[in-house]
Amino acid sequence: MLAMERRSQILARLQSEGNVVVADLSRLYRVTEETIRRDLDKLEQEGYARKTYGGAVRAESSQVDLPYIVRTLTHVDEKQAIANLIAARVPDGASLALDASSSALFAARALLGKKRLSLITNSIEILTELVGKTDWNILSTGGTLKGNGLALIGPPAERMIENFHVNWAVLSSKGLDASMGFMDANEQDAQIKRAFIRQASHTVFLVDSSKFNQQSFVQIAPLGAAEWIVTDAAPDALWIDRLNDAGVSLLTPQAEYIQSRTVPGEIPRDISREISGDIL
């Protein structure tokens, strides 16, 4: 295993579990403890970890933009549950915009059984996943390659998005804050997501439950920009009231919290009236 791959897996474990132990990692990866300490030194220098006696803990910061491969390895069960929820409610013939988040990647995989979807994305990983879907209309935004994100960003991508319309923008965020709404670690990523929101009739945010009460560097959009939040577990009653005040509906595996303003594009029941047959 390459050192970069090992560090990515260690970082994913840190993000999921909160801490790691040098001796355990040494046995798991069959390398010396000194090698693991060097890995942890590197992660600490990059702002992802904080070394402790015998191991390291997660650096508690939502300001850091994690490498894409790490994001695909963290909160996997939660992201899969969210993806299954949204996929079950997308009809054949729908038109969608997907951002370059790992949550959107899980959603794209869950949608593979659908027919005749029209989809635009700035995610290279999603485009790769969809190779062979010949009955879909798949568009790339183009743009500048983001170094560690397998994403296309920048003004060319934003201009491409402006040429199209979708019924649903399906996005994710780094954090969800009571006052700032949906937040991200990178301004260029946030600009792409805002462009998708502008070109969509309705917006859905896929956020696992760890994102609630998390701030990041830049605002994507206020809470009211979303019609739906799809998550793996309902937040506390204060958040339910907050979303109710903002007119945002919530969908979880356990329950649906539906606001009146979302009925015309109602996700949980029948969105085919709104989005089937509407192509990019």
C-alpha positions as CSV (number, residue, x, y, z in Angstrom):
1,M,0.0,0.0,0.0
2,L,1.3,3.5,-0.9
3,A,1.9,5.9,2.0
4,M,-0.6,8.3,0.5
5,E,-3.3,5.7,0.4
6,R,-2.5,4.6,4.0
7,R,-2.7,8.2,5.3
8,S,-6.1,8.6,3.5
9,Q,-7.4,5.6,5.3
10,I,-6.0,6.7,8.6
11,L,-7.7,10.1,8.1
12,A,-11.0,8.5,7.2
13,R,-10.8,6.5,10.4
14,L,-10.0,9.7,12.4
15,Q,-13.0,11.4,10.9
16,S,-15.3,8.5,11.7
17,E,-14.1,7.5,15.1
18,G,-12.5,10.7,16.4
19,N,-9.2,9.1,17.5
20,V,-6.6,6.5,16.5
21,V,-3.9,4.5,18.3
22,V,-0.4,4.1,16.9
23,A,0.0,0.5,18.0
24,D,-3.4,-0.5,16.5
25,L,-2.6,1.2,13.1
26,S,0.8,-0.5,13.1
27,R,-0.8,-3.9,13.3
28,L,-3.5,-3.0,10.9
29,Y,-1.2,-1.8,8.1
30,R,1.7,-4.1,9.0
31,V,4.2,-1.2,9.2
32,T,6.4,0.0,12.0
33,E,5.0,2.3,14.7
34,E,7.6,4.9,13.6
35,T,6.0,4.9,10.1
36,I,2.6,5.5,11.6
37,R,4.0,8.4,13.7
38,R,5.3,9.9,10.5
39,D,1.9,9.5,8.9
40,L,0.3,11.3,11.9
41,D,2.9,14.0,11.8
42,K,2.0,14.7,8.2
43,L,-1.8,14.8,9.0
44,E,-1.1,17.1,11.9
45,Q,0.9,19.5,9.6
46,E,-2.0,19.5,7.2
47,G,-4.4,20.4,9.9
48,Y,-6.4,17.2,9.9
49,A,-5.2,15.7,13.2
50,R,-3.8,16.6,16.6
51,K,-1.2,14.2,18.0
52,T,-1.6,12.8,21.5
53,Y,0.3,10.3,23.6
54,G,0.2,7.0,21.7
55,G,-2.0,8.2,18.9
56,A,-3.9,11.2,17.6
57,V,-7.4,12.8,17.7
58,R,-9.4,14.4,15.0
59,A,-8.8,18.1,14.5
60,E,-12.2,19.6,15.3
61,S,-12.5,22.0,12.4
62,S,-15.1,22.2,9.6
63,Q,-12.9,24.8,8.0
64,V,-10.7,22.2,6.4
65,D,-11.5,20.9,3.0
66,L,-10.9,17.1,3.3
67,P,-9.5,15.2,0.3
68,Y,-12.2,13.7,-1.8
69,I,-11.1,10.1,-1.2
70,V,-11.3,10.6,2.5
71,R,-14.8,12.1,2.3
72,T,-16.0,9.0,0.4
73,L,-14.7,6.8,3.2
74,T,-16.4,8.7,6.1
75,H,-20.0,8.4,7.3
76,V,-20.5,5.7,4.6
77,D,-23.6,4.2,6.2
78,E,-25.2,7.5,6.7
79,K,-24.5,8.7,3.2
80,Q,-25.9,5.4,1.8
81,A,-29.1,5.8,3.8
82,I,-29.5,9.3,2.5
83,A,-28.8,8.3,-1.1
84,N,-31.4,5.5,-0.9
85,L,-34.0,7.9,0.4
86,I,-33.6,10.4,-2.5
87,A,-33.2,7.7,-5.1
88,A,-36.4,6.0,-4.1
89,R,-38.2,9.3,-4.8
90,V,-36.7,10.2,-8.2
91,P,-38.8,9.0,-11.1
92,D,-37.6,8.0,-14.5
93,G,-37.1,11.0,-16.8
94,A,-36.1,13.4,-14.1
95,S,-33.7,16.3,-14.6
96,L,-31.1,16.9,-11.8
97,A,-28.0,18.8,-10.9
98,L,-25.5,17.0,-8.7
99,D,-22.5,18.8,-7.1
100,A,-19.1,17.2,-6.5
101,S,-19.8,16.1,-2.9
102,S,-19.3,12.6,-1.7
103,S,-23.0,12.6,-0.7
104,A,-23.9,13.4,-4.4
105,L,-21.7,10.5,-5.5
106,F,-23.6,8.1,-3.3
107,A,-26.8,9.5,-4.7
108,A,-25.6,9.0,-8.2
109,R,-24.8,5.3,-7.5
110,A,-28.2,4.8,-6.0
111,L,-29.8,6.3,-9.1
112,L,-28.2,3.9,-11.5
113,G,-31.4,1.8,-11.9
114,K,-33.4,4.8,-13.2
115,K,-34.2,5.4,-16.9
116,R,-33.8,8.5,-19.1
117,L,-32.4,10.8,-16.4
118,S,-31.0,14.2,-17.5
119,L,-28.1,15.2,-15.3
120,I,-25.5,17.9,-15.1
121,T,-22.6,17.7,-12.6
122,N,-19.2,19.2,-11.9
123,S,-18.0,15.9,-10.4
124,I,-15.4,13.9,-12.3
125,E,-16.1,10.9,-10.0
126,I,-19.8,11.0,-10.8
127,L,-19.1,11.3,-14.6
128,T,-16.9,8.2,-14.3
129,E,-19.6,6.3,-12.4
130,L,-22.1,7.0,-15.1
131,V,-20.1,5.7,-18.0
132,G,-22.4,3.3,-19.8
133,K,-25.7,4.9,-19.0
134,T,-26.5,5.4,-22.6
135,D,-30.2,6.2,-22.0
136,W,-29.3,9.2,-19.7
137,N,-28.5,12.7,-20.9
138,I,-25.3,13.4,-19.0
139,L,-23.6,16.8,-19.1
140,S,-20.3,18.0,-17.5
141,T,-20.0,21.6,-16.4
142,G,-16.4,21.7,-17.6
143,G,-14.1,24.2,-15.8
144,T,-10.9,24.1,-13.9
145,L,-9.8,20.9,-12.1
146,K,-9.7,21.3,-8.3
147,G,-6.6,19.7,-7.1
148,N,-7.7,17.4,-4.3
149,G,-11.4,17.2,-5.0
150,L,-12.0,15.6,-8.4
151,A,-14.3,18.6,-9.1
152,L,-14.6,21.1,-11.9
153,I,-14.8,24.7,-10.7
154,G,-14.4,28.3,-11.7
155,P,-16.1,30.8,-14.1
156,P,-16.2,28.5,-17.1
157,A,-18.2,25.9,-15.1
158,E,-20.5,28.6,-13.7
159,R,-21.2,29.9,-17.3
160,M,-21.9,26.4,-18.5
161,I,-24.5,25.9,-15.7
162,E,-26.2,29.1,-16.6
163,N,-27.2,27.6,-20.0
164,F,-29.4,24.9,-18.4
165,H,-32.4,24.4,-16.2
166,V,-33.2,21.5,-13.9
167,N,-36.1,20.8,-11.7
168,W,-33.9,19.7,-8.7
169,A,-30.5,20.7,-7.5
170,V,-29.2,17.9,-5.3
171,L,-26.3,19.3,-3.2
172,S,-24.4,18.8,0.1
173,S,-22.6,21.1,2.5
174,K,-19.7,21.0,5.0
175,G,-21.9,22.4,7.8
176,L,-25.4,23.5,8.7
177,D,-25.5,26.6,11.0
178,A,-28.5,28.2,12.6
179,S,-27.7,31.7,11.5
180,M,-25.5,31.1,8.3
181,G,-27.4,28.2,6.9
182,F,-25.6,25.9,4.5
183,M,-21.8,26.4,4.6
184,D,-18.7,25.1,2.8
185,A,-15.0,25.1,3.3
186,N,-14.2,26.5,-0.2
187,E,-15.5,29.6,-1.9
188,Q,-15.2,28.2,-5.4
189,D,-17.2,25.1,-4.4
190,A,-19.8,27.3,-2.9
191,Q,-20.1,29.4,-6.1
192,I,-20.8,26.2,-8.1
193,K,-23.5,25.2,-5.7
194,R,-25.1,28.7,-5.8
195,A,-25.1,28.5,-9.6
196,F,-26.9,25.1,-9.4
197,I,-29.5,26.6,-7.0
198,R,-30.2,29.5,-9.4
199,Q,-30.8,27.2,-12.3
200,A,-33.1,24.8,-10.4
201,S,-36.8,25.0,-9.6
202,H,-36.2,23.2,-6.3
203,T,-33.2,22.5,-4.1
204,V,-32.5,19.5,-1.9
205,F,-29.5,19.3,0.5
206,L,-28.2,15.9,1.5
207,V,-26.5,16.3,4.9
208,D,-25.7,13.6,7.4
209,S,-26.6,14.3,10.9
210,S,-23.0,15.2,11.9
211,K,-23.3,18.4,9.8
212,F,-25.9,20.1,12.1
213,N,-24.5,22.9,14.3
214,Q,-21.3,22.9,12.2
215,Q,-19.9,26.2,10.8
216,S,-17.5,26.3,7.9
217,F,-15.6,29.1,6.0
218,V,-18.2,30.4,3.6
219,Q,-22.0,30.5,3.3
220,I,-23.5,28.6,0.3
221,A,-27.1,29.8,1.0
222,P,-29.4,30.5,3.9
223,L,-31.6,27.7,5.3
224,G,-34.6,28.9,3.3
225,A,-32.9,28.3,0.0
226,A,-33.6,24.6,0.4
227,E,-37.0,23.0,0.1
228,W,-35.8,19.7,1.5
229,I,-33.1,18.5,3.7
230,V,-32.5,14.7,3.5
231,T,-30.5,13.3,6.5
232,D,-29.9,10.0,8.2
233,A,-31.4,11.0,11.6
234,A,-33.7,13.8,12.7
235,P,-32.0,16.7,14.6
236,D,-33.3,17.9,17.9
237,A,-36.6,19.7,18.4
238,L,-34.9,23.1,18.2
239,W,-33.7,22.4,14.7
240,I,-37.1,21.0,13.7
241,D,-38.7,24.3,14.8
242,R,-36.0,26.3,13.0
243,L,-36.5,24.4,9.8
244,N,-40.3,24.8,10.2
245,D,-39.8,28.6,10.5
246,A,-37.7,28.6,7.4
247,G,-40.2,26.6,5.4
248,V,-37.8,23.7,4.9
249,S,-39.1,20.1,4.9
250,L,-37.0,17.3,6.4
251,L,-36.8,13.7,5.2
252,T,-35.2,10.9,7.4
253,P,-35.4,7.1,7.3
254,Q,-37.7,7.4,10.4
255,A,-40.1,10.2,9.4
256,E,-41.1,13.0,7.1
257,Y,-41.5,16.6,8.3
258,I,-43.4,18.3,5.5
259,Q,-43.8,22.1,5.1
260,S,-46.7,23.5,3.0
261,R,-44.5,25.4,0.6
262,T,-42.9,22.2,-0.7
263,V,-46.1,20.5,-1.7
264,P,-45.8,21.5,-5.4
265,G,-42.5,19.7,-5.6
266,E,-43.2,17.2,-3.0
267,I,-40.3,14.7,-2.8
268,P,-41.6,12.0,-0.5
269,R,-44.8,11.3,-2.3
270,D,-44.8,12.0,-6.1
271,I,-42.2,14.2,-7.7
272,S,-42.9,12.8,-11.1
273,R,-45.6,15.5,-11.6
274,E,-42.9,18.1,-11.2
275,I,-39.8,16.6,-12.8
276,S,-40.5,13.7,-15.1
277,G,-40.0,14.6,-18.7
278,D,-38.4,17.9,-18.0
279,I,-35.0,17.7,-19.7
280,L,-32.0,19.9,-19.5
